[in-house]
């Protein structure tokens, strides 16, 4: 048997400290810009369980016509015309969990653990909540966040392919609990599942989710919903497709959609790419609805909102022209692709890009009309028994070592003038996104 060799570095390995490089950032898309615009640039009203009323005036009043003051009769007049929309905040929760041992080791300091995961979990919850609100703001008011693709074979196949338009898998995160409901309008509950993987880089392709167990009965065309919305008649906070809509059926804040003053200006692109003609025609409709005076006055309050895929289509069609100045007569180094870091505009109006926005729509928004109602002191953690936020989890007649906390919010969104925002819908994207 050879004698041990204590003259090598490997013989001293038990003395060596492990080294690490901390994570640069969370590998998760944290877009929350549309939610921020509603939150910080539009008015917010604190409310209660009583209904929050959105007052609309759709007619000044007064009956116009010819008259005679020399023996004639004065005409009968009219008054101003008003209506009101009704909404209440929708309660939402972001649940986090840790164990007693996690908390104990997490508080041991840098000599034991690189990052306190429990403290970071609590802090990150305040970043995650606006991100989740922003995702659900993309839809209607049902909590739908995706649609099972028409190509899905069913039979429990996993992963589950999702329809590319409008969202793919971009509104779903790893560890989300999601529900599946029938897409026939009855919203029949299929069941719930925990997301194991949800790729975010798919635009025209690669949209799918892998779940722990596929609920029985999931088929093509089913809806993917946020957790805990009710089956049959799901109701969630209002999203942009509900708020800015040209629909003539259904309701808006309790008002009939057949009323012209709750229908937003729009342009149906019929699956064509975004072109100058579409934008020009759509803006003419916005001007027609608002009047040139109001349209020009409110320009600083407006912004376009859409997905980066529409900018790519815009550039590929040749509407982004670069101007290169040559003061010395010599051409500088040429960059063949428009600068993606430069602030974008369309017709002189800011173009806000959001990677969770619908790929088939381009919105024209008026931030002064964007409103939000909320319950007081939200968002905040539900007051807990331990350290002010944590609850010890029961386990039958015993006590579990798990602790749970819930970041609470209650919010809803609307527009107080549906004619000041509009939408180009039915847009296609470049075929280069299909692979």
C-alpha positions as CSV (number, residue, x, y, z in Angstrom):
1,X,0.0,0.0,0.0
2,X,1.6,3.3,-1.1
3,X,2.2,6.0,1.5
4,X,-0.2,9.0,1.5
5,X,1.0,12.0,-0.5
6,X,0.5,15.2,1.5
7,X,2.6,17.4,-0.8
8,X,-0.2,18.3,-3.3
9,X,-2.9,21.0,-3.5
10,X,-5.6,18.3,-3.6
11,X,-4.4,17.0,-0.3
12,X,-5.2,20.5,1.2
13,X,-8.7,20.7,-0.5
14,X,-10.5,20.4,2.8
15,X,-9.0,23.8,3.8
16,X,-10.2,25.5,0.7
17,X,-13.3,27.8,0.7
18,X,-15.9,27.5,-2.0
19,X,-16.2,30.5,-4.2
20,X,-19.2,31.8,-6.2
21,X,-20.4,34.4,-8.5
22,X,-23.8,35.9,-7.5
23,X,-26.7,36.0,-10.0
24,X,-26.5,39.0,-12.3
25,X,-30.3,39.3,-12.4
26,X,-33.4,37.1,-12.2
27,X,-33.8,35.1,-15.4
28,X,-37.4,36.2,-15.7
29,X,-39.1,38.8,-17.8
30,X,-40.2,41.5,-15.4
31,X,-42.0,43.9,-17.7
32,X,-44.6,46.1,-15.9
33,X,-44.7,49.3,-17.9
34,X,-48.4,49.4,-18.8
35,X,-49.3,48.9,-15.1
36,X,-46.9,51.7,-14.2
37,X,-48.6,54.0,-16.7
38,X,-52.0,53.4,-15.1
39,X,-50.4,53.7,-11.6
40,X,-48.2,56.8,-11.9
41,X,-49.6,58.8,-14.7
42,X,-53.3,58.4,-14.4
43,X,-55.5,59.4,-11.4
44,X,-56.1,56.8,-8.7
45,X,-59.1,56.7,-6.4
46,X,-59.3,54.9,-3.0
47,X,-62.6,53.3,-2.7
48,X,-64.6,50.8,-0.5
49,X,-67.1,48.0,-1.1
50,X,-69.5,50.6,-2.4
51,X,-69.4,50.9,-6.2
52,X,-66.8,53.2,-7.8
53,X,-68.7,55.3,-10.3
54,X,-67.1,56.5,-13.6
55,X,-69.1,59.5,-14.7
56,X,-69.3,60.1,-18.5
57,X,-70.8,63.1,-20.3
58,X,-71.5,62.3,-23.9
59,X,-73.5,65.3,-24.9
60,X,-73.3,69.0,-24.0
61,X,-77.0,69.6,-24.4
62,X,-79.0,72.2,-26.3
63,X,-81.2,71.9,-29.4
64,X,-80.0,73.8,-32.4
65,X,-82.2,75.2,-35.2
66,X,-83.6,78.2,-36.9
67,X,-86.1,80.4,-35.0
68,X,-88.3,83.5,-35.2
69,X,-88.7,86.1,-32.5
70,X,-91.3,88.1,-34.4
71,X,-94.4,86.2,-33.4
72,X,-92.9,82.7,-33.6
73,X,-92.5,80.2,-30.8
74,X,-89.2,79.4,-29.1
75,X,-88.0,75.8,-29.6
76,X,-87.9,73.3,-26.7
77,X,-84.3,72.8,-25.4
78,X,-82.5,69.8,-24.1
79,X,-80.0,69.3,-21.2
80,X,-76.6,67.6,-21.0
81,X,-76.5,63.9,-21.4
82,X,-74.7,61.7,-18.8
83,X,-74.1,58.1,-18.0
84,X,-72.0,56.2,-15.5
85,X,-69.9,53.1,-15.4
86,X,-69.5,51.0,-12.3
87,X,-66.6,49.0,-11.1
88,X,-65.0,47.7,-7.9
89,X,-61.5,46.6,-7.0
90,X,-60.6,43.0,-7.6
91,X,-58.7,41.4,-4.8
92,X,-55.4,39.6,-5.8
93,X,-52.8,37.8,-3.8
94,X,-49.1,36.8,-4.3
95,X,-48.3,33.9,-2.0
96,X,-44.8,33.2,-0.8
97,X,-43.6,30.3,1.4
98,X,-40.4,29.5,3.4
99,X,-39.5,26.9,6.1
100,X,-38.2,27.5,9.5
101,X,-34.8,26.1,8.6
102,X,-34.6,28.4,5.5
103,X,-35.1,31.4,7.8
104,X,-32.6,30.2,10.3
105,X,-29.8,29.5,7.9
106,X,-30.7,32.6,5.8
107,X,-30.0,34.8,8.9
108,X,-26.6,33.3,9.5
109,X,-24.6,35.9,7.6
110,X,-22.2,36.0,4.7
111,X,-19.8,33.4,6.3
112,X,-22.6,30.8,5.9
113,X,-24.8,31.8,3.0
114,X,-24.3,34.1,0.1
115,X,-27.8,35.6,0.1
116,X,-30.6,35.4,2.6
117,X,-33.2,33.8,0.4
118,X,-36.1,34.6,2.7
119,X,-35.4,38.3,2.9
120,X,-34.9,38.4,-0.8
121,X,-38.2,36.5,-1.4
122,X,-40.1,39.1,0.6
123,X,-38.4,42.0,-1.2
124,X,-38.9,40.4,-4.6
125,X,-42.6,40.0,-4.0
126,X,-43.0,43.8,-4.4
127,X,-41.4,43.5,-7.8
128,X,-43.4,40.5,-8.8
129,X,-46.8,42.0,-8.0
130,X,-46.7,44.8,-10.6
131,X,-45.3,42.4,-13.1
132,X,-48.2,40.0,-12.6
133,X,-50.7,42.9,-12.8
134,X,-49.1,44.0,-16.1
135,X,-49.5,40.5,-17.5
136,X,-53.2,40.3,-16.7
137,X,-53.7,43.9,-18.0
138,X,-53.1,42.6,-21.5
139,X,-56.4,40.6,-21.6
140,X,-60.1,41.3,-21.1
141,X,-61.7,41.0,-17.6
142,X,-62.0,37.3,-17.2
143,X,-58.4,36.4,-16.1
144,X,-57.6,34.6,-19.4
145,X,-53.8,34.6,-20.1
146,X,-53.5,32.2,-23.0
147,X,-55.3,29.8,-25.4
148,X,-54.5,26.2,-26.0
149,X,-53.3,26.0,-29.6
150,X,-55.5,24.5,-32.3
151,X,-52.6,22.0,-33.0
152,X,-52.6,20.6,-29.5
153,X,-53.3,16.8,-29.7
154,X,-55.0,16.5,-26.3
155,X,-54.9,13.2,-24.4
156,X,-52.8,14.6,-21.7
157,X,-49.9,15.5,-24.0
158,X,-47.2,17.5,-22.1
159,X,-46.0,20.2,-22.9
160,X,-49.1,22.0,-24.0
161,X,-48.8,24.1,-27.1
162,X,-50.4,27.6,-26.9
163,X,-51.8,29.8,-29.6
164,X,-49.2,32.3,-30.9
165,X,-51.7,35.2,-31.1
166,X,-52.0,37.2,-29.1
167,X,-49.8,36.2,-26.2
168,X,-48.4,32.7,-26.6
169,X,-46.8,31.8,-23.2
170,X,-45.6,35.3,-22.4
171,X,-48.1,35.9,-19.6
172,X,-47.2,32.7,-17.7
173,X,-44.3,32.2,-15.4
174,X,-42.5,29.2,-13.9
175,X,-44.2,28.0,-10.7
176,X,-47.5,29.7,-11.6
177,X,-50.6,27.8,-10.7
178,X,-52.9,28.1,-13.7
179,X,-56.4,26.9,-14.5
180,X,-57.8,25.4,-17.7
181,X,-61.3,26.1,-18.8
182,X,-63.3,25.3,-21.9
183,X,-63.1,27.8,-24.7
184,X,-66.7,27.4,-25.8
185,X,-67.9,30.3,-23.8
186,X,-69.1,28.2,-20.9
187,X,-65.8,28.3,-19.1
188,X,-66.1,24.7,-17.8
189,X,-63.3,24.0,-15.4
190,X,-60.9,21.3,-16.5
191,X,-58.6,21.6,-13.5
192,X,-55.5,23.3,-12.4
193,X,-51.8,22.7,-12.8
194,X,-48.4,24.0,-11.7
195,X,-46.2,25.4,-14.5
196,X,-42.8,23.6,-14.6
197,X,-41.5,25.5,-17.6
198,X,-42.8,28.4,-19.8
199,X,-40.4,29.7,-22.5
200,X,-40.5,33.5,-22.9
201,X,-38.6,33.9,-26.2
202,X,-41.3,32.6,-28.4
203,X,-43.1,35.1,-30.6
204,X,-44.2,33.4,-33.7
205,X,-43.1,29.9,-32.6
206,X,-42.1,28.0,-29.5
207,X,-45.1,28.9,-27.3
208,X,-45.9,26.1,-24.9
209,X,-46.0,25.3,-21.2
210,X,-44.9,22.2,-19.4
211,X,-47.0,21.5,-16.3
212,X,-46.8,19.0,-13.4
213,X,-49.9,17.1,-14.5
214,X,-52.2,17.9,-17.4
215,X,-55.8,18.1,-16.1
216,X,-58.2,15.6,-17.7
217,X,-60.1,16.9,-20.7
218,X,-57.8,19.7,-21.8
219,X,-58.2,20.1,-25.6
220,X,-57.4,22.5,-28.4
221,X,-59.1,25.9,-28.0
222,X,-59.3,25.7,-24.2
223,X,-58.5,28.8,-22.2
224,X,-55.6,29.2,-19.7
225,X,-56.8,31.3,-16.7
226,X,-55.2,32.8,-13.7
227,X,-55.6,30.8,-10.5
228,X,-58.9,30.9,-8.5
229,X,-61.1,32.8,-10.9
230,X,-64.6,31.3,-10.9
231,X,-65.7,28.8,-13.5
232,X,-68.8,29.6,-15.5
233,X,-68.6,33.4,-15.2
234,X,-64.9,34.2,-14.4
235,X,-64.4,37.8,-13.4
236,X,-61.0,39.5,-12.9
237,X,-59.8,43.1,-13.1
238,X,-60.3,45.0,-16.4
239,X,-57.6,44.5,-19.1
240,X,-56.7,46.7,-22.0
241,X,-58.7,44.6,-24.5
242,X,-61.8,45.2,-22.4
243,X,-61.0,48.9,-21.8
244,X,-60.0,49.9,-25.4
245,X,-62.4,48.0,-27.6
246,X,-64.5,48.7,-30.7
247,X,-67.0,45.9,-29.8
248,X,-70.6,46.7,-30.3
249,X,-71.9,43.8,-28.1
250,X,-71.5,43.0,-24.4
251,X,-70.9,45.7,-21.8
252,X,-68.4,48.2,-20.5
253,X,-68.6,49.0,-16.8
254,X,-72.2,48.0,-16.9
255,X,-73.0,50.1,-19.9
256,X,-74.2,48.6,-23.2
257,X,-71.5,48.3,-25.8
258,X,-74.0,49.2,-28.5
259,X,-73.7,52.8,-27.3
260,X,-71.3,54.6,-29.6
261,X,-69.6,56.6,-26.8
262,X,-68.2,53.5,-25.2
263,X,-66.8,52.1,-28.5
264,X,-63.1,53.1,-29.1
265,X,-61.9,54.2,-32.5
266,X,-60.2,51.3,-34.3
267,X,-58.8,49.8,-37.5
268,X,-59.1,46.2,-38.6
269,X,-55.9,45.2,-40.3
270,X,-57.3,41.9,-41.5
271,X,-54.0,40.0,-40.9
272,X,-51.9,42.5,-42.9
273,X,-48.6,43.9,-41.6
274,X,-48.4,47.3,-40.0
275,X,-48.1,49.9,-42.8
276,X,-48.1,53.7,-43.1
277,X,-51.5,53.5,-44.7
278,X,-53.0,51.7,-41.7
279,X,-51.5,54.2,-39.3
280,X,-52.6,57.2,-41.3
281,X,-56.2,55.9,-41.6
282,X,-56.3,55.0,-38.0
283,X,-55.1,58.4,-36.9
284,X,-57.7,60.1,-39.1
285,X,-60.3,58.1,-37.2
286,X,-58.8,59.2,-33.9
287,X,-59.0,62.8,-35.1
288,X,-62.6,62.3,-36.3
289,X,-63.6,61.0,-32.9
290,X,-61.9,63.6,-30.8
291,X,-61.9,66.6,-33.1
292,X,-58.7,68.2,-34.3
293,X,-58.6,70.8,-31.5
294,X,-58.7,68.2,-28.7
295,X,-56.4,65.8,-30.7
296,X,-53.7,68.4,-31.1
297,X,-54.1,69.7,-27.5
298,X,-53.8,66.3,-25.9
299,X,-50.8,65.1,-28.0
300,X,-48.3,65.3,-25.0
301,X,-50.6,62.9,-23.1
302,X,-50.7,60.2,-25.8
303,X,-48.5,57.2,-26.4
304,X,-48.6,54.1,-28.6
305,X,-48.4,50.8,-26.9
306,X,-47.5,47.5,-28.5
307,X,-45.1,44.5,-28.9
308,X,-41.6,44.7,-30.2
309,X,-42.6,42.4,-33.1
310,X,-44.6,45.3,-34.6
311,X,-41.5,47.5,-34.5
312,X,-39.6,44.7,-36.2
313,X,-42.2,44.6,-38.9
314,X,-42.2,48.3,-39.2
315,X,-38.4,48.3,-39.7
316,X,-38.4,45.4,-42.2
317,X,-41.0,47.1,-44.3
318,X,-38.6,50.1,-44.6
319,X,-40.4,52.7,-42.5
320,X,-37.4,53.3,-40.3
321,X,-35.0,55.4,-42.4
322,X,-31.6,56.3,-41.0
323,X,-30.0,59.6,-41.7
324,X,-26.2,59.7,-41.8
325,X,-24.5,63.1,-41.6
326,X,-21.1,63.3,-43.2
327,X,-19.6,66.7,-42.1
328,X,-16.2,65.8,-43.4
329,X,-17.3,64.2,-46.6
330,X,-16.3,60.8,-45.3
331,X,-18.9,58.2,-44.5
332,X,-18.7,56.9,-40.9
333,X,-18.9,53.2,-40.1
334,X,-22.3,52.0,-41.3
335,X,-24.8,50.2,-39.0
336,X,-27.3,48.3,-41.1
337,X,-29.8,47.9,-38.4
338,X,-31.8,50.8,-36.8
339,X,-30.8,51.5,-33.2
340,X,-33.0,49.5,-30.8
341,X,-32.0,51.6,-27.8
342,X,-33.3,54.9,-29.3
343,X,-36.7,56.0,-28.1
344,X,-39.3,55.1,-30.8
345,X,-42.1,57.3,-32.1
346,X,-44.9,57.1,-34.6
347,X,-46.2,60.3,-36.0
348,X,-44.3,62.2,-33.3
349,X,-45.9,60.3,-30.5
350,X,-44.0,58.0,-28.1
351,X,-44.1,54.3,-28.9
352,X,-44.0,52.3,-25.7
353,X,-42.8,48.8,-26.4
354,X,-43.7,45.9,-24.0
355,X,-42.7,42.3,-24.6
356,X,-45.9,41.0,-23.0
357,X,-48.2,43.0,-25.1
358,X,-50.4,41.4,-27.8
359,X,-48.5,40.8,-31.0
360,X,-51.5,41.4,-33.2
361,X,-52.5,44.9,-31.8
362,X,-51.2,48.4,-31.6
363,X,-52.8,50.8,-29.1
364,X,-53.1,54.5,-29.1
365,X,-53.4,55.5,-25.5
366,X,-54.4,58.7,-23.6
367,X,-52.8,58.5,-20.2
368,X,-55.0,61.3,-18.8
369,X,-58.1,59.1,-19.3
370,X,-56.5,56.0,-17.7
371,X,-57.9,55.6,-14.2
372,X,-57.5,53.1,-11.4
373,X,-59.5,52.4,-8.2
374,X,-58.0,50.6,-5.2
375,X,-58.7,49.6,-1.6
376,X,-56.7,51.6,1.0
377,X,-53.2,50.6,2.0
378,X,-52.8,48.2,-0.9
379,X,-50.5,46.6,-1.9
380,X,-49.2,45.4,1.4
381,X,-48.6,42.0,3.2
382,X,-51.5,40.6,5.1
383,X,-50.6,41.2,8.8
384,X,-49.2,38.0,10.2
385,X,-48.4,36.5,13.6
386,X,-44.6,36.2,13.0
387,X,-42.5,39.2,12.1
388,X,-45.6,41.0,11.0
389,X,-46.2,39.0,7.8
390,X,-45.7,35.2,8.4
391,X,-48.3,32.6,9.4
392,X,-47.2,29.2,10.6
393,X,-48.9,26.6,8.4
394,X,-51.1,24.0,10.2
395,X,-50.8,20.3,9.2
396,X,-53.9,18.5,10.5
397,X,-53.6,18.5,14.3
398,X,-50.0,19.4,14.1
399,X,-48.0,22.4,13.1
400,X,-45.9,22.4,9.9
401,X,-42.4,23.9,9.7
402,X,-43.7,25.9,6.7
403,X,-44.5,29.6,6.9
404,X,-46.8,31.4,4.5
405,X,-47.2,35.1,3.7
406,X,-49.5,36.9,1.2
407,X,-48.9,40.2,-0.5
408,X,-52.3,41.6,-1.0
409,X,-53.6,44.1,-3.6
410,X,-57.1,45.1,-4.7
411,X,-57.3,47.1,-7.9
412,X,-59.3,47.8,-11.1
413,X,-58.7,49.8,-14.2
414,X,-60.8,51.7,-16.7
415,X,-60.8,54.7,-19.1
416,X,-63.1,57.7,-18.4
417,X,-63.2,58.6,-22.1
418,X,-63.3,55.7,-24.6
419,X,-62.8,58.0,-27.6
420,X,-59.4,59.2,-26.5
421,X,-57.8,55.8,-26.9
422,X,-58.0,53.4,-29.9
423,X,-56.6,50.2,-31.3
424,X,-55.3,48.8,-34.6
425,X,-56.1,45.1,-34.4
426,X,-55.8,42.0,-36.6
427,X,-52.2,42.9,-37.3
428,X,-49.8,40.2,-38.7
429,X,-46.1,39.8,-37.9
430,X,-43.2,39.0,-40.2
431,X,-42.9,35.4,-41.3
432,X,-39.3,35.4,-39.9
433,X,-40.9,35.0,-36.5
434,X,-42.3,31.6,-37.4
435,X,-39.1,29.7,-36.7
